[in-house]
């Protein structure tokens, strides 16, 4: 199409009599007819241009429809099309061939999950991002791919920084990145930064391409100028709601304010979480530049692949027999995570189950790191059937084969519940979550019931209507 004719028409220029004038007016008339045929829309001319060049045409309505089909909501962007395949990243030139080849070989995902479909192209576009998605939906790969896509063989170190709430999650992230790097023999350096760094390690720490740490450890390292963040271009806050719950806001602020880190919006920031409380939104608005917010499903919902059940027991002392009965009935599918609300409760339950002819172990933060690592590895490899734990294991740690989660103690909040049950049913697999509750837990049951209902499951109507002053014992007739 001759776009100059449209420009003349749009300008409203007048012409004098003569052959040239008649030719121009004839051209204009033809273009006017085309305008009417296409609904008098400028966008249709642009569409025709793209078609003639073989470009893909995507309008906002199509993008929104695609997002709706994936149950994704995006606030702040109407132009970034969700991915349909991983190959689209390669075709865009954002990802080296070796990364995509390795992902396809080792990934549990043969195509992007809904959250990956939208978040990966947004991160490649360079925007700051706040992402809420249920556990097990593939959030980690969302930021790993853009990080690997921007690695370069130059001497700009610590270009990518990942902060996680726990040491266990940080080590898991490093392990997943190294698997991709090692398959292709790439020499990029990715490492978990702990608090103890001697002189021999100091040089290696300064020369990392990807640094993974907890806020407390990294803030201390920054304070002592052991690490140079001058070349940092991307910071990821993983499980950001847990980071704030654990009181890491001052350390996050200290890291972002570090003298070496680039200022003025030069660092891309991405925050990921399974829940999105207001405190997280406020943090994003304070540290990010016009963040795009991406939400998968309901803001407070567990994965729809998890079968969730609330089980009433008469009192705390009856929980152990209820658990034994579920195991005997085969309702507890191994391997299983059992959550308690305290380290002491975890140890007490462990002592009660250790003589039940079960391969069981307990883990909590008071244990030495070496012992915790050993227990986690044995659980991953199937040498432990039932792992009793506190909320230490509820955030981000990925046990791919966990079939069942038991909330032995009722979770303190909807956020705790979502993270706990999210340890099963990962990567699209079916999981089973059982939550015990007693009469004293009723004040909190309504909020948990709402989460379950938001996930697409049915709950007794009384749980959604219960009032603290009107708890009827008839509700508890069916007990284990």
Secondary structure, DSSP 4 states (H G I P E B T S, - for coil): --HHHHHHHHHT----SSHHHHHHHHHHHHHHHHHHHTTS-HHHHHHHHHHHTT-----HHHHHHHHHHTTEEEES-SS-PPPSSTHHHHHHT-S-HHHHHHHHHH-S-SS--HHHHHHHHHHHHT--EEEE--TTS-HHHHHHHHHHHT--SSS----EEEE-SSHHHHHHHHHHHHHHHHHTT----EEE--S---HHHHHHHHT-SEEEE-HHHHHHHHHTT-S--TT--EEEETTHHHHHHTT-HHHHHHHHT-TTS--SS-SEEEEEES---HHHHHHHHHHSSS-EEEEES-TT---TTEEEEEEE-SSGGGHHHHHHHHHHTT-SPSSEEEE-SSHHHHHHHHHHHTTSS--EEEE-TTS-HHHHHHHHHHHHTTS-SEEEE-GGGSSS---TT--EEEESS--SSHHHHHHHHTTSSGGG--EEEEEEE-GGGHHHHHHHHHHHHHTT----HHHHH--TT---GGGGSS--
